[in-house]
């Protein structure tokens, strides 16, 4: 329920008021105020005394996370992440693949050449002030391992020649099936990290992510992980959560415990699969259990943090928890469009690798001036990424603290729309569960201080 700029959430133990504009959180103790809020919630009749009480707390200063201004001059602009889509080939046949097994909408296979890599690097090195990080993607990028090594060596060469005074951070997202010792050794020599796509235990993972022959891929990942450990390469985990998890009892708590034990990953990046409503992998088919598992993992997150001092949870909960606890304010859906861009073998510059091969999402090509591309990036961001310009976001009570993947939205001339109601419903439920636990802890100043220290 929302009254003025407040959202009211409650359960049998706690009641919380969240100021959607300032980020302030209040625990409701007073029985009279609770009664007034409940009446307003059930009848939509708001008493004048309640209105005055709420208005008296509305004038607190806005608490917001400061953000750097976007530079609109290409020669001074610093690009957060440049993603290179090296190939459209993939050695897996994941059941939910949004990218047509790496082919996207291409009619033919796409493999980036070394000459194209040179052209792309030279374009951005000369066109912007700095590239903070380079991400390798596909298809499956490790099928082009020599191109990854070539790219890294190219930046090293440019720095040694004095053409740049930095080497970007490097990373890649991989299914972990194929990984050479040479690639691991090269990555270890630079500021590099690897994200492994793992969907859970061996049974669930192999069901969802078989290879071309229909065989499981889980054991290949274990071998790759051992290789990355050998070279002390940081590893993160990315998981696509499906109805199969729900049918097999694969709860979020079970996942975070599994990834902590098997891959030493405390906060796996877990996202709900984005499929058609009638697809048997869609979690909305088992929504009651999904939200039960969500409630369980939020409780686990708080209990583990207070008892063991470790944040061990799924990334969506961790991000929302920090945003609510520290009153962070995010005015965009995601970094796509300005902070992050992507380019493939077709040399078309896209807001994100999710839009690879999509003509209507293209921000430009290497034939365009860097300034024109930057102008297009900024315009895409303004029109499609700022929540204040998106109908589904600007009236939502968690719009200052939520974040998502812009790829889970449909972008049309008429506006930006969530592809699934479940995405937003899931985020709202996370926020409500966290708010109720936060007000409980805030009632004890010592506990609150300890909580903030541990959340860090």
Secondary structure, DSSP 4 states (H G I P E B T S, - for coil): -EETTEEEEE-SS-EEEEETTT--EEE---HHHHHHHHHHHHH----HHHHHHHHHTTTSPPP----PPPP--TTT-EEEEEEEE-BS--SB--TT-TTTTTTTT-SS--B--HHHHHHHHHHHHHHSSEEEEEEEESS-GGGGHHHHHHHHHHHHHHHHHTS-S---EEEEEE-SS---HHHHHHHHTSSEEEEEE--SSHHHHHHHS-BTTS---HHHHHHHHHHHHHTT-EEEEEEEE-HHHHHTT--HHHHHHHHHHHH--SS-EEEE----TTSTT-GGGGHHHHHHHHHHHHHHHHHHHHHHS---S-HHHHHHHHHHHTT----BS-SBTTTEEEE-TT-EEESSGGGTT-GGGEEEETTS-HHHHHHHHHHHHHHHTBGGG-HHHHT-TTTTT----GGGEEEETTEEEES-HHHHHHHHHHHHHHHHHHHHHHTSHHHHHHHHHHH-
